[in-house]
Amino acid sequence: MQTISREELEAMNGSEKRDFVLINVLPREDFRQEHIRTSINIPKASEDFSDEVERVAGSKEREVVLYCANFDCPLSTEAARELDEKGFNHVYDYEGGSADWLKHRH
């Protein structure tokens, strides 16, 4: 697992046009209230979280970026560790989460 900054995520999504899945790990009600536009929601609390991520990603080789609410939210870091343990090879934790991303949108 690696942590990435907002700038790195913007580059992955923009100029680099990398093939990755952006996953919000918060509960569905929190996702509905606020999320990064290109992300999907797979709550960390899901019983089959890692299986669901693998299904959506298509393989454990695809890059996966996880995020939650903000720098104080531990869920994305916990989820990234779980995916590492399950054998995913390219896991990133965007620790700033929705709050950091949306604060810098124009």
Protein Blocks (a to p, Z undefined) as FASTA:
>chain_A
ZZddfklmmmmmmmnopacddddfbdfklmmmoccfkbccddfklmklmmmmmmmnopak
bccddddfbmmlmklmmmmmmmmmnopabdcddfklmmlmmmmpZZ
